[in-house]
């Protein structure tokens, strides 16, 4: 599994490059659209069990989640719902790490 941006990750150059590009794109587009009162943010949910994880992978990842469980799709959905609400109208240009404290 790849870690957060800022660490070197061998064997995953395309993944790391695109993750960095999304971060730069988010911040730049947020600045472009701010005068129009349009917010732009990204959500980094970390490893999320949407049905693709087998038991072995779950057991490997579980100790890396201080919250005591692996992420579920609804965890990311709640973050996105917040960002789409009026409650987040002042949040823009952010990469939200909604990952239960996951570390790699």
MOURFEN-V509773 format. One line per field, one symbol per residue. ss: DSSP state (a for helix, b for strand, c for the rest). psi: psi as a letter, one per 40 degrees, with the letter a starting at -180 (. if undefined). burial: 1 if it has 24 or more other ideal C-beta (glycine too) atoms within 12 Angstrom, else 0. A space follows every 50 residues. Layout:
# MOURFEN-V509773
ss->???
psi->???
burial->???
This chain:
# MOURFEN-V509773
ss->ccccccccccccaaaaaaaaaaaaaaaaaaaaaaaaccccbbbbcccbcc ccccaaaaaaaaccccccccbcaaaaaaaaaaaacaaacccccbbbbccc cccc
psi->iiaiieihhiefddddddddddddddddddddeddefhihiihgeahhgf eehiddddddddeehdeeiiiidddddddddddeiddeeehifihhggef ehi.
burial->01001000000000000011001001000100000000111111111110 00000000001001100001110011001000100000000110111111 0100
